[in-house]
Amino acid sequence: MVVIGAVVILFTISNRATVILDFWPLPFFLPTPLYRVVLAAAFLGFIFGGLVAWISAGSARSRARREERRASNLEKDLTTLQDKIGALEDKNKDAATGKKGKAT
């Protein structure tokens, strides 16, 4: 971050020449330093690029949410089935113990 800040500061110091922005077809002109124009364009490009990347990743985020819900539901099902297996094993163990106790 420090390096980027230093580059921006050096760029700003080196490009202080005034340019005139013409907002065609409007009759407005804006004299401004060159570094403002370049930095504003870079900032807007960065924001626009981030927005495009965020929108294009929407399907991946949606798929990830869907798979997360599916995994959560499968984990709940697994827990339920493990509880049922445990209960059945206990029931079978009790039944087997009961038979052995009656046989002796």
N, C-alpha and C positions, 0 to 999 in steps of 0.2 A: 504494500500500500504506500509505503514511504517512497519507493522508487517511482511509482505512477504519479504521486503528488509532485515529486521533483521534476519529472518530465513535463507535466502540465505547467508548472511554474516557469520552467525554461522556455517552453513553447510560448507562453503568454508574454514573457519579456521579449522574445525574439520577434513577435508578430504584432506590434502595436500600431502598425500602419492603419490609417482610416480608409474604409471602403464604404461605398454608398449602396445600400440595399434598395432596389426598386421593386415595389410591390405591384407589378404589372397585373392586371389592367387598371388598378386603382392609381390615383394620382398622388401616391405617398412615396416619399423617399426617406430613408433613415441612414444617416451617417453613423457608423459604428466601427470600433476596432476590429481588425481581421480575426483576432483570437476569439472574440465573442461569437462570430459567425461559425467558425470551425468547431469550437467547443459545443455550441448549441446544436449543430448538426450531428456531432458525435454522440451527444447525450440523447437526442431524439432517435438516432439510429439504434443506440443501445436499448432504449425503452421499447421501440418497435420490434426489435429482434427478440427481446425477452417475451413480449406479448405473443409473437408468432410461435415461439418455442412452447410457451405455456398452453396455447390453444392446440397445437399439434400433439402435445402429450396428453390431451384430455382423454383419448381412448385408452391409453395405457393406465392412467389413473383410475378410470372406470373399471377396467378389467381387474386391476389390483384390488379395488374395493369389493368387487364381486367375488374374487377368489378368497379374500380374507373372510367374507361372510360364509362362504362354502366351507372353508377350513374350520371356522368356529362351530358351524353346525355339525360337521363331522366329528369334532372333538367332543361335543355334547353327546352325540350318538354313541361314541366310543365309551364315554364314561357311563352312560346308561347301560350299555351292553355288558361292560365289565362288572357293574353292580349286579345285574341279573345273573351273570355267570357265577359270581361269588355267592349269591343267594342259593342258586341251584346246587353248587358244590357243597355248601353247608347243609342243605336239605338232604343231598345224597349221603353225606358223611353221617348225618343223624340217622338216616334210614339204615345205613350199613351198621352203625353202632347198635341200633335197636335190634336188628336181626341177630347180630353176634351175641348180644346180651340174652336173647330169648333162646338161642341154640345151646348155651352152656348151662 
